[in-house]
Amino acid sequence: MHVIVVGAGIIGLSTAWNLRRRGIGVTIVDPAPAMGASHAAAGMLAPAAEVVWGQSPLYPLMRASADLYPDFAAELTAVSGHDLGHTSAETLVCAGDRADLASLRELMILQSSAGFDVSLISVSRARDLEPSLAPGVCGAVTIPGDHSIDPRRITGALISVLGDDLVRACVTSLLKTSGRTVGVELDNGTRLSADQVIVAAGASCNDIAGLPTLPLRQVWGEVIRLRAPQALAPLLTRTIRGLVNARPVYIVPRTDGELVLGATSREDGRSGTNAGGVHQLLRDAERLVPAILDCEITDITTRARPGSPDDVPIIGRIDPGCVVSTGFFRHGILLAPLGAGLTADLATRADTAWAPPGSLAAVGPERFEAEHPPAETQNAQQHTISIQQPAGSHP
Amino acid sequence: MHVIVVGAGIIGLSTAWNLRRRGIGVTIVDPAPAMGASHAAAGMLAPAAEVVWGQSPLYPLMRASADLYPDFAAELTAVSGHDLGHTSAETLVCAGDRADLASLRELMILQSSAGFDVSLISVSRARDLEPSLAPGVCGAVTIPGDHSIDPRRITGALISVLGDDLVRACVTSLLKTSGRTVGVELDNGTRLSADQVIVAAGASCNDIAGLPTLPLRQVWGEVIRLRAPQALAPLLTRTIRGLVNARPVYIVPRTDGELVLGATSREDGRSGTNAGGVHQLLRDAERLVPAILDCEITDITTRARPGSPDDVPIIGRIDPGCVVSTGFFRHGILLAPLGAGLTADLATRADTAWAPPGSLAAVGPERFEAEHPPAETQNAQQHTISIQQPAGSHP
């Protein structure tokens, strides 16, 4: 059996590696491997802190993937010889002001009720743990189980393992025979055939001809990488997340001293680095850790994350020869081991009993095929706001 | 006659071009031509707006160089065929709040008394001129004579004209014979000889062995380049300078739509891009032109400007074979025609009667050779603060 994986981000690469370990031949096609959303990602393995309202189908997936991570990382480290920058330091979630603290308390109840180990600690205790916290921080939650890893090191390790199977080109379309995908066509005209094609092209899936249009949003965001001056290093030993005037912000300290500050979310379709996004990140991070402004900016990365309508990934079979795996939004790094396993199982028609019950249903693309248009759409006309042009205005 | 010019920034290049036009052979040596302070510069030709307290020796120099600019730019455009991005749009200086307006009024009196054409205009008039100004702006001064030009285009044009005479290497030391500079040694071991050596290496002059130590400060600064989205372009048609909580900030619109936002000043010796500097620029610019946050950041450049103790350039003869030309701080672009002329005159022992009276005395390095140490230094011991270690503290 031979499988073509379209896309060499964290999902495509980890799926290809999963298949390879099953003894299946793979070819991975990407014009710029690991330079998409994975290149921007901060790498928080945060099943608890990522629990937010209205995304209950996501919680068991995040928990299951977090549970898979230690083995996933250990195996990849062993086979590649790469240090993945994994750290089991806890996460501290901080409140910028009293209103943010109220939100944090409510969120903590939700996270607790989802079965995660979270606890409110005093500000003085938080400051004992992280002396760089701002005087204005007025409450904190510890999440011992939320760790972090370096996504650029993971993809680097995966590429070192899979490099021989990597084709640097862009897939322009799926090749079909009688409704079955049988291969792909590249932008250089080359045609590759395979028993199965896995499309894991992140936010770019809808650029591939022959694939049904997926309900993907491009959610752009800026991420700033920094380095503390020698006199302040290490500035942080834990991941600091926070709510600042209700806006989420995080600072992830890497084992090599790098600090990753993120992440904005915008859907304006603009691929450039937004000045307002950079401003927001620095301003909000300063509220939690003032010394962030004494650091050196080493990198600003702007990328589109592939968002689905419900922020749950889209993994499923499209036709007898094609499986799609995308829509991981801001959970791609955490969900990689689970997503890779489910995707590889679908491609090989293997059993997914190892995954949490209902996983495939939760991620299946068919969940968006509503039988009837929702009531709001039917009644839309009643809500139309009529705009009257003043007399004599432009005809 | 043959002259070696050490440094291919705006000063070294324009000096070399000046010499070339006199029929003199030149060799310019720089490891990275035009990538120092000139690469960061915004290119304001602002003799009036740069008038600040306590720098009276600078005013006639700035005025004289501004007067030289039209011919300088026209000749360089003609000989190179390059568009230099010169615009004669006026400068608007805006006040962030009432206190800033008070400072602006006082500054305007100084600028007027120095003979420049500046006038206070109403906020509504300012907003007529530049609709992007923030509602909070509470006063503005117009300076019709302050224009701008693109420094990267100037150096590009000069390099295109002088490229055959450019050696990409680093000068490590001056070669001397009986106290006279006779050439330079490069980092690749090559030795070049010349009748005269001009050291115009900006903030790096003190890295060159054999040159007396100059009283240069490295004044680091961040400059952000932006581009407005199509819907907002052109965001500005004039250079916007401002005082925001007493901090200076400027936004220079380029003829090609680029916006140059600067500039911070720090002397911490750190060559990296400072997060606090980027934050300050975006925060203060937003106070004057809120839509700056809707723009795309295309570039952040951090460079050291060569500052002298009194912010006036240092141009003078060091020995019979060597002339130095540095210390232009944030006036390098504006002062290039004047500085190049004075430096070339010194190197060729030509007459400088064309320059404002007292120019050479104002820029001469000998002005820093004080006869006696200042009183403060002599009495420094009286001001020593004694810090008592508490009993039992670290030994």
Interface residues (C-beta under 8 A of the other chain):
Chain A: I224 L226 R227 P229 R270 G272 T273 N274 A275 G276 V278 H279 L282 R283 E286 I292 L293 D294 C295 E296 I297 T298 I300
Chain B: I224 L226 R227 P229 R270 G272 T273 N274 A275 G276 V278 H279 L282 R283 E286 I292 L293 D294 C295 E296 I297 T298 I300
